[in-house]
């Protein structure tokens, strides 16, 4: 008790600012986590992707083209990079893709296509070339009947360039179309490198080669057939349309006149034949965006490869028709049709949901911060009520010491109120109301202090006693 008046101890405010700061840090961490996730997602989406491509056999034109593509992709720092996997040939490449050990493969269209393969591009078209060397001249050598038609190959010996069984199957398709029983034909194969020697040594009555129209291997083999001034006879596949109808993997085609050069130029006129394609296929299920990027890069570098690898000029877009022999990959179709999706097209949903999540987290953080400030606002309201109570007591106080104590307490209330305002717990309107109350308190204290200073001490004590007992 001081001067007959018990000071009411001001309520001790809890320390919510530390909790508030912690909440702000949590909210900020959440926002940064979302931003980091978006940035990480962008980096993940745009980082280079390496695709394994199966191709073979060794030293083939396909291997050389793929190696050139690999280097070009690395030099241009493209989104897609290539990692060649060398195989024994197209059949092996198909099996590697079917087993999931490769992402891309170069396969022959007339072989069995894996069920998980989808077309990305046509690497080149190969034509079938059938020809008969001119008869050898010399003593003791009797020339057999001249072969001018495929139907006359029955009972003959036919050489096939290359070790792949696919070329033998191609020959059988041609023979069957002309009513020639393949079992009545002697077929033998020899490596392309041995073609010239085999032809010069008259190993067969006719020969079959399959390759691009400008194939050097085929041209060398045909030119090796020229002997004693005679030129080879090219056997036209006049039923090429029928073969293409019965076997959709083949197409009707023509070998242009003078395609294989030599002296004289061979052939001397266009020759009907059939063709088949070598395809770049992708494993079904690969990202549409990845294959679209690969297709875009493939056709972007094609021009720069043509000087060193003329076969690159033969690269074509895939057949996008629904009835295509090999269904097109959606990514390649998007590139061909001009519907390739941009980064925003592909990830707009994720970005939108990320922004929604960021907004929701911000709202939740604001609500949580407001909830944590609730106690601080309530405490400040009680302090304002305490200030108004001290204002009333200051006007009837009889002790300067008591006024000093209330003044000190008012300073503490002012300090806490300013902290609340800085933390956002109270708004400017509440601060204005507090300032009015504080001004009134200061005026009351000043007026009461002046009055007590002017009244003698004995009268002050008598007045205090009168108020305490109710008597003089």
Secondary structure, DSSP 8 states (H G I E B T S, - for coil): -BTTB----------HHHHHHHHHHHHHHHHHHHHHHHHHHHHHHHS-EEEEEEEESTT-HHHHHHHHHHHHHHHTT-SEEEEEEEESSHHHHHHHHHTTS-SEEEEETTS---TTEEEEEEEEEEEEEEEE-----STT--------SGGGGTT-EEEEESS-HHHHHHHHHHHHHTT--GGGSEEEEE-GGGHHHHHHTT--SEEEEEE-TT-HHHHHHHHHT-BTTB--EE---TTHHHHHHH-TT-EEEEE-TTTT-TTTTS-SS-EEEEEEEEEEEEETTS-HHHHHHHHHHHHHHHHHHHTT-GGGGG-EE---STT-SS-B-HHHHHHHTT----HHHHHHHHHHHHHHHHHHHHHHHHHHHHHHHHHHHHHHHHHHHHHHHHHHHHTT---HHHHHHHHHHHHHHHHHHHHHHHHTSS-HHHHHHHHHHHHHHHHHHHHHHHHHHHS-HHHHHHHHHHHHHS--
